[in-house]
C-alpha cells in the first residue's frame, strides 16, 4: 500500500517506520528543518522498553502536492495545525482515505464537510514518546491502545499488521471529547507544577483536584448525553475513592512513564494544550466545572508565559 504521512513528529515518525517495516511504501511530509534531518539521518525510532532501534530511509516532502496519488494519508499534525492543512488535503483528490490521528475535541463536522464522509477516518494513536535529536524514543501505551472509529476495517487491519494494538470505537468524536477533558486537566496540573511529573506525583492536593476536574467535565458531558469515557479510565477516575485515584496517578507520574506519557509532550506543546482547552470550554456552561476551569486557566498562564511578552 502507498501511504503518505502528513506530519513527522513523534507519531508521524513512529507510524512511518513501523508501516514501512511491514512492507508499505511510505512518504513523509514535513517542515523544512525536520525534512533535512530525515533526509540526512533517516527516520529513526527506538522502543524505550526493549531499546530496539530501527531506521528507515524514506522519501520526504516539504509540502503535500495536490496531484500526489496514494492509497491513504495519515494526518499526525497537532490540534492547532488542523485548519491550515485542510485546504491541502481537500486538493489532494488522488488520496481516497484520510486518517486523522489528531488530538482534537471540536467535533469532526468541518473535516467531513471539507473532505467528505467517505474519505475521513477518525483515530487516535496509542503511542507516547519524544524526539531526542533525530531519534524518536517511544512506547505503546498498554492502558490506551490506538483507537479507530468502528467500521474502518482497512485502517484497523493496516495498524494491527504493523504491530499496533487497536481498539475500535463506536463514537470517535465522543471519545476525543472525553479524552480532551482528561488531558487538559492533566496538562493544567503539570503546568501548575512547572511541567515536572515527579513534582506533581508528590502533590496529592493537586492530583485530587485533577480527578475532581475530570469528574466535573465528564458530568457536564453526561448532561449532553455524550457516550461515556473508556471503561478503564472511567473506573479509576469515577468509581474508586478520590484518595485512591490520586494515589494511582501519583504512582504513575512518579515512574518513568509519567514523563513519557504526559510531561514531556505537555512541556513541548503548549499551543496544542491551549487549543484543546478552548475546545473543552466550548461545551462548558458559565460556572460549570470550576475545578476543571481552574486547570484550563493554568494552561492559559503557561501558554502566555511560553509565548513571552507581546
N, C-alpha and C positions, 0 to 999 in steps of 0.2 A: 504494500500500500504506500502511496505517496502522501506524506504528511508535512505540512508546514506549521511551525510553531511561532506564534507572534508573541515575543517577549522571551528574553534569555536570562532572566534572573534565576533564583533558586529553582522554582517549579519548572520553568521552561527548560532549563538545562537538564534536570533530573529526568523529565519525561522524554526529552530528546535522546539522551544517551540510552535509556532503557528501551525505548521503542526501536532505535537503530540497532541495538544489540539483539532484538528479537526479529530482525530481518526486514524492517521497513526503511524506506527511503525518506530521510528526514532533512528538512531545510529549516534553519533558524532565521528569524527576522529580529534584528537587534539594533539598538542605538550604536552610533559610530564607535565610541570608545570600547564598548563591550565587543562589538564586531571585530575590531582589530585584535583584541585579546583572544577571542575564539579562533580567529584565523592563524594567529601566531602559535598558540599552545593547544588548540583543540578544545573540545568540550570535555571537562574533567569532573567526575563525581566520585565521592568517597562515602561509603556506608560507615557511619560512626560506630556502629555496633560491631561490625566484623573487620573494619579498617580496609576492606577490599576497595580498590580504586580502579576505575575504568575510564578510558579516554577514547573519544570518537572524533575524527576529523570530519566535520560536517560542513556543507555549504552554508554560508551566512550572507544574508542580505541586510541592507540598512533600511529598506522600505519594502512594503508589500506591493508588488506590481499588480495592476488591475487585470493583466492578462495571465497571471500565474495560474496554472492548472494543477490541482491536487485533489486527492480523494477527501481530505479532511484538514481543517485548520484548528489547532488548539490555541486558545487565547489565554495567556497567562500574565497579562498586564495587571497593574494594581487598580484598585477601585477608582481612583481619581483620574485614571487614564482611559476609562471605557469610552467616554464621549468622543475623545479625539481619534480613536481607532475605528469607530463605527462607520464613518464615510469610506474608509479604506476597505473595510470588509464588504460594504454594500457594493462597491465597484468590482470586487473580486468574484465575479459571477461564475467563473470556472471552478469554484470550490463549492461543492454541494452541501457540505456538512461543516458546521462551525460549533466547536465545543468551548463553552466559556468556563474555564477553571479559575473563576474570579471571586474574590470576597466582596460581595455587594448585597444590599438589603433594600434597594429601592424598587424592587419588582422587575419583571422581565418585559413589561409591556413595550418599552421603547425598542428593545432588542428584537422582539418579534415583529413589531411594526416595520422597522427598517430592513430587516433581513428576511423575514418570512418564517412562519412556524416550522415549515419542513426543513429549514436549514439549521435551526438553532437547537443545541443541546445544552442544558444547564447541568453543571457538575461542580465539584469542589475537591481539591486534592487532599489526600490523607498523608501528606509528606511535610516534614518540617526540616529546616536547615538554614544555613547561612553560607555566603560566599567568602572565602578567605583567599585573597589573590585570585588566581584562576581556578581554584578548586572549590567546588560546591560540596560541603560536608552535610550529609542529610541522614534522615532515618524515616522509615514508615511508622506512622503513629498507630500503635495497636489499639488504642482507645477510640480512634476515629479513622475508619477506612475511607478511601476515596469514595465520594458519593456521586452517583449519576442518576439522573431522572429516569423513572420507570419507563420502559418502552424503547430506550435507546440501546438495543441489544448489540448493535455493531460496536458502539463505544465501550460497553461493558466487556465484550469479548476481547477487543483490542487491548484494553488496560490489563485485564487478567492474564492475557498471554505474555505481557511484558512484566509480570510478577507483582502487579499492584493489587492488594486486596480491595475489593469493590463491594459496596452496598448499594442497592437500588432504592430510590426514594420516590414515593407517590407524588408529593408536592414539593418540588425543589425550591420554589420561591419561599414557602413557609419555612423550610429547613434553613435557608440562608438568613431569613429574618430572625429566627430563633438564635442562630449562631452569632449574628451580629450583636445581640444583647449580651451574650456571654463574652464575646471577645472584646467589646468596648468596655465592659465592666472590668475585665482583666487588665486591659491597657490602662484605664484610668487608675486602677490600684497600683500598677507598676510605676506609672509616671509619678504618683504621689510618693514613691519610694526610690526616686532617681533612676528608674528603669532597671533596678537591681533585683533579680529574682530571689537571691538569698536574703536580702533585707526584707522583702515582702514576706518571705517564708517565716520570718521571726515576728512579723507584725500581725498578731492574731486579731487585733481590733479591726484593722483594715480588711483582713480576709473575711471576717464576719460581715462587714459592710458590703464586700464584693458579692457574697452569697445572697444577702438581702436584696441588693440591687438587681441581681439576675432574677430572683423570685418576683420582684416588683414588675420588672419589664415583661416577664413571661405572663404574669397575671393580667397586665394590660393587653397582651396579645391574645390571651384566653378570652377576654371580653370581646375581641374582634373575631372569635371563633377560628383562630388560626390553628392549623394542625400542631400537635404537641412536639416538643423537642425530642431528640433521640432518647430512647429508654434509659441507657446507662447514665447519660449526663443529667437527665431529669431526676433519676434516682438519687444521685449524690447531691444535687442542688436543692431538691424539693422534699424528698421523702425521709432523709436522715436528719437527726437533730442539728441545729445550727452549729453547735460547738464541734460536732464530729465532722461536718462538712468543711469547716475551717481547718481542722487538723489534717484532713485529707489533702487539701490544697497546700498546706504548709509542708507536708512531706514531699509532694510532687515538685513544688517550686524549689525546695531545698536540695533536690537531686540535680544531676546533670541535665535531666530532661527539662527542668524549669527554664533553663537558659535557651535551649534549642527549640523547645515548643513555643515559648512565648516571648521571653525578654529580648533576645537579640533582634528579632523582627520588629517588635514594638518600638525599640530604640531607633531602628533604621527607617521606619516607615510612618513618621508622624502624620504626613499628609493623608495617607490611606486611613489611619485611625480617625482623623478629623472628618474625612468624608463619610466613614461608617457611622460616626457619632451623629452626623447630620441626618443620615438615613434613619437611625433609631429615633431621633427627635421627631421625625416626620409622622410616626404613629403614636406618639405620646401626647396626651392632652395636658393643658396647663395645670400644673400642680401634681400631676400623676408621677409615680415612681421617683420620689425625692432622693433616695439613696443612689439610684441609677443616674439621675440627673447630676448629682454631685460628681460622679465618676466621669460623666461626659464633660463636665466643666473642667476637670483635671486634664482631660485630653486637650481641650482648648488652650489651657495655660501652657502645657508643654509645647504644643504646636507653635504658639505665639513666640515662646522663648527660642525655639529652634529656628524660627524664621528671622529672628533678630529685629533690631529697630527698623521701623518703617522709613 
